[in-house]
Structures are given as C-alpha cells and as structure tokens.
C-alpha cells in the first residue's frame, strides 16, 4: 500500500486530532456527552480477520497456528456485560479497588478494542500490534472511568482506545516521528483531508490557505507536507542496483582532518607548558590553591584550605578567583595564538 493511501485512511478520522493527547494519553479530554456503543456492535467479530490481514491462508504446516484467530477465539469466551453489571463492577473498583471487578470490565470489552483496531488496519498493517495498544488504552479507561456520570463504560473507553492506537501509529509511521507537537498532530491527520476539501470547493490548496483553515503556521504546513510526501532512505542502501557504493560513502565526515588534529595537539601541548610556567610564578596561599585545588586530581575543598591557614571559605574562594584571573591573563599574553583554546578551557 502506498503512503498516500495510508495517509488518506488515517485522515478520514474526524475526531483523530481531538482524541490524540497533547503530551500523554492520561490527558485525553472526554466530552461530557458520548454516543452509546451498542451491544450488537460488540458482538461482531470478523471470522476471517487473519486471512484479510495476510491475504489468505498460506501455511503448509501440519497444524497451522494463527495467533490472531486464536486471540479472537479466546476473547469470545468473555460475555458482554449489561449496563447494570458494568455500573456495579465500576463502583466496586472505584470505591474499593476491587481488581476482580476491573478484570471483568477489561475482558468484557476486549472485542471492542478489536473492532476499533480494525478501523486503522489499512493505515498500519499489523493488527495485533494495534490491538495490544488498544488494550493499554482500555486499561487506562478503567482507571479513569467515573460510574456516576451516567455514561456506559464502552462509550467512554472508545476515546482511550483510539488515543492509544493513534499515538502508536504516529510513533511508528516513520523511523523519525512526524507528530511531536499538537500542531503537527493536527496536520498529520487533517492536511490531506483539507486539501481535498479545498479542491472540491474550487480553491487551490496553497500553504497559506491551509494554514488559515487549520489554524496553524504556514511554515508548519510546508514542513509537514514535505515530510509526508518524502520517503525514508537507508544510508546503507546502494546508490544504484549492482553498485557497492552507498549513500553513507558520500556523507561528509564530522571528524577533524589530519591537519586539524595536529594543530589541536600542538595547541594543547603549548597550553599545558604555559600553565606549568604560570604555576612557578605563584607563592604562598595562591601556590597552594593552584597546585592542590585547581590542578589536583582530588582537589582540596575550600574549607580544608581555609582551616590550614585559619581563614574563611569565602576568603579562599576570593583567592581562587584571583588565581584564575591571573592565569587567564598570563595565557592570553604569552600564547595569543591559542586564544580560542584558552577561552574554551578557562571560563
């Protein structure tokens, strides 16, 4: 399936941008009024879901194993709860933390997750992965469900299930994530749809017009359009078929060349020599601070030096700052050709 088809399928979800959380799924805003999910809808489970996903049975094993069909058969064993049963179980979990009640709420709605996951199967081929993420959303819905709002649990759980599935699709659509901000998520799901709407209305879908319609910046529209229309390239793939050269061979190296390495080594050697010379010009407390604090592998603390000379920690700190200033001036004066290295090391 082409990327354009995948994009169109996902963009057809009217509520996708609203359901998708800004940062984490636990920030999903659920409307106060939700459409009811009928029990008849929950009863529907595809008999040949695995065959549709894989294109038909192809296994030649003596006893073929289909994990999807096995999972569908397993979840059919759990009965669908009535409104009264849902309310009773939800109250038990919310007020008493009854894990058995939470377990029954989850298992009775596993087929709801399958139903929603199949809506996104064309956008993301691995149905079992979508079901797994949807089940995580179902668990989150159980933790946040309020049985006193008068809303059935499946109608509430739909929002969490979709949020987790959509987040998973966005995180795994490309190796590099496409939707890292709320504006990018909105564009990911609505850009293609808005383009088609403008074309039906007789307008040319320019970035400026799209930005006005979607309430985002024009630069964000351009960036997302380029990212959706481009494809990922492997740096290890050959430039042409039959050739050994890869894209990696033509990328600039970030390592310094031989001349830069030699120059850097000479600058550091000169810097170390000048530092040693500076140390020989110091006496008294400044010499101790330089040798036993600034240059030592295990430097003394300000308090230890202060106790040795009977002065305060603040006085030792002032002396240390004075030594640093002298060192910087000495190096800049005697080694102007390594001024940049000095500024980087002594700050």
N, C-alpha and C positions, 0 to 999 in steps of 0.2 A: 504493500500500500504506500502511496506517495505521501510526502509530508503535507502537501496541500489538503489531501483528503482527511488526514488526521486532524489538521488544524480546523477544518470546517466542522468536523464532527464535534469536537470539543467546544467550538464557538457557538454551537446551536443551543447550549445550555443557558437558558435565560437568567438563572439565578447563580451561575457559577461564580462571578466576581463578588457577589454579595456573601455567598456562603464561605468562600475561601477566607481563612483568618489572616489578619494583618501580620501577626508575629507567630503565634502559637495557636493550635486548634482549640485550646481552652478559652479563647477569646471570641468564639463564634457567637454572634448575636442572633438569637432565635426569636422570630416575630411572636407577638402575643397571640395571634390567630393563625393556626396551622391547618392545612387541609388534612382530612382524615384519610388514613391508609386502610383500605377495605380488607376484610379477611379473605375475600375471594382473590385479591391480588397476591396475598401472601401464599395462597395455596398453589399458585402457578410456579412450577419449576420446570425448566427445559429438560426434556427427556434425552436430547442429543446434544447437549451443550458442548461436550468434549469433541464430538465429531465436527460440529460447526467451527470450533476453535482450531482444530488441527487439519480440517479439510477432509475428514472421513477416517475410518479405522484403517490403519496401515500395518499394525503389528502382526508379526508372523510367529509370535511366541505361542507355546502350547497353552499357557494360561495368561493371556494378556492382562496387564494391570493398568488401569486408568485412574490416576489419583483424583481427578475432577469428578468422574462418575461415582467413585467410591465416597467422596465427600458429600455429594448431593444425596446419595442414598442414606448416608448417616444422619444428615440434618432433618430428613423427612420423618425420622423417628420421634422428633420432639413436637408435641402438639402445640397448636396456636392457642394462646390464652384469650379468654373473654375480657371485656372491659373491667368487669368486677374482679377477676383474678389478677389482672395487671395492677389495678389500684391497690389491692390487698398486699401483693408482693412488694410493690414500690414503697408503700407505707412501712412495711416491716423492715426493709433495707434502710430507708431514710431515718427512721426513728430508733431502730435497734441495731443497725449494722448487720442484719442477717445475711450472711454470704450465700446461704442456700436460696434465699429469695432472689438475690442478684443473679445467681447462676440460672435460675429458671427464666428470668427476664431475658437474659442474653440468649440462651439456647432456643427459646421460642421465637426469636427474631432473626436467627441465622439465615433463613431463607429470604428475608427482606434484604439482607446485605447482598446476596447473590443476585436478586432482582435488580438492585441499583448498580452493582458492578457490571452487569451485562450491558447497561446503557453506555458504558465507557469502553467496551471491549474493542470497538473499532479504533479508538484512539490509542489504546495500549493493549497489545495482543495477549499478554499473559494474564488470563482471567483469574488464576489462583492468587497471583500477587495482589490484584485489586481486591479480591475477597478478603485476603489477610488484612490489608489496610482498612477496609470497611469494618471488619470485626474489631479493630482497635478503636475506631470511631464509635462503634456500638457500646464498647466497654465504657468509653468516656461519657456517652449519653446516659448510661445507667447511673454513673456517679453524680451527674448534674441534674437529673430529672426531678421535677417537683410534682408529686402526685396530686397536689391540691389546686393546681391551675385548671383542672377540668379538661386537659388535653390527653389523648391516648398516647401511650408510650411510643408505638411505632411512628406516629406522626411527628413526634419530637425527635426520635432517633434518626430519621431520614436526614436531617440537617447535619448532624455529626458524622454520619456515614459518608455523605457526599463530601464534606470538608476534608476528611482524611484521604479519601480516594483522589480528589482533585489535587491535594498537596503532593501526594505520591506521584501522580502523573507529571506535575510540573517539575518536581525534583529529579525525575528520571527521563524526562523528554529528551534531554541532551546531556552530554558529559558536563557542559557548563550550564549552570542554572539560568533559566530565562526570566523567571519572576522573583526577584529579590525585594521588590518594593510593591506597595499597593497599586501604584500607577502601572507598573509593569504587569502585574497580575490582571488588572482590568484590560490592558491592551492585549495580553495573551489570549483572553477568551472572547474579546469583542471586536478586535481590529478587523478581522476578515469579514465578520458579520456586518459591521458598519460600512465597510467598503461596498459590499453588495447592496446594502440598503440605499446608499447614495447613488449608485449606478442605476438602480430601479427608478429613483426619483429624477434621473436625468442630470445629475451633477457629477463632475469629475472628482474622484476621491483624493484630493490633494492633502498633504500632511497638515496644512493649516486648518482646513475644514474638518478633518478627522479629529484634530486636537480640540477644536471648539465643541464638536459633538460629544466627545468622550471626556471633556473637562480635564485634559492633561496638557503637558507642554508639547510644543511642536517637535522639539528635539527628541523627546521620548518616543513619539510616533515614528520618526525616521529611524531611530536606533532599533526599536522592536521590529519594524518592517524589514530591516536589513538582517536582523538575527533570525527571523522566521524564514526568510527566503534563502538564506545561505545554508550550506551544509558543512558538517564537520569533516576535517581532513586529518588523517593519521600521518604524523611526521615520518613514520617508518614505511609508509606505502611507496612503491616505486614511482618515479616521475612518469614513466611510460611502461607499458607492458613489455616485459622481456629485458628491461634495464635493471642494473643493480643500484643505480643512484636513487637516493630517496630525498624527500623534502628536507630532512634533517641535515643533509650534506650542504645545503645552500643557506642554512640559517647562520647568522653571524654569531660568533662565539663571544661570550661575556668575559672570558678570561683575558687577563692582560698579556700583551705580546712579550717577546723576549727582551726587547729594549726597555719596556716599561718595568719589567721585573728587576732588571739590573739596576736601573735608575732608582727604584724604590729601595733596593737593598743597600745601595751606596748612601742614600739619604738617611736611612735608619742607622747605619754604622756611624756616619758623621754626627748624627744627633746623640747617640749614646756616648761618643767620645766627648762632645761638648758638655754633656750632663756630668760626666766624671770630672772634667776640668772645673766646672762650677762648684762641685762639692768640695774641692780642695781650697776654695776661697772662703769657706764658711768657718766660723769658730763658735765655741760656747753652745748656748741653747739652740741656736739655728743649725749648727752642725749635727746635734743630736736629733732634732726634728727631721732634718733632711735624711740622715742615714737610717734612723730607727723607726721612722714613721712613713716618709714619702717613698723611700727606696726599698724598704724591707719587705720580704715576702709575708712575714707575720708582723705587721706594724703594731707599735705600742698605741694604747689609747691616749686620748687627751688627759684623762685622769691620771694614768700611770706616769706620764711625763710631768704633769703638774705636781704630783706627790714627790717626785725625785728632786725638784727644785723649790718646792714649797710655794708654788704659785697656783692660781685658779685655772680651771679648764678653759675659761674664756680667754685668759691671757695666753695660754698655749695656742688656742685657735687663732688669735691675732698674730702671734709669731709665725704660725704656719702659713697664713695668708701672705705675710710679708716675704717669706722664703719663696713661695710660689711666684709672687710678682717679680722678685729678683731673678729667679730662674728664667722666667719668660723673657724679660728684658735682655738678659745675658745671651740667650739663644738667638733672639731676633737681631741682636747687634753683631754677634760673631758668626752667624750662619744664615745670612739673608737668603741664600739660595734654597733653603729648605723651610722657608717661612710658612708655607701651606701646611707642611707636616707638623710644624710646631704648634700652629693654631688648632690643629685637629687633636693633638695629644694633650696640650695644656689648655684647659678651659676653666 
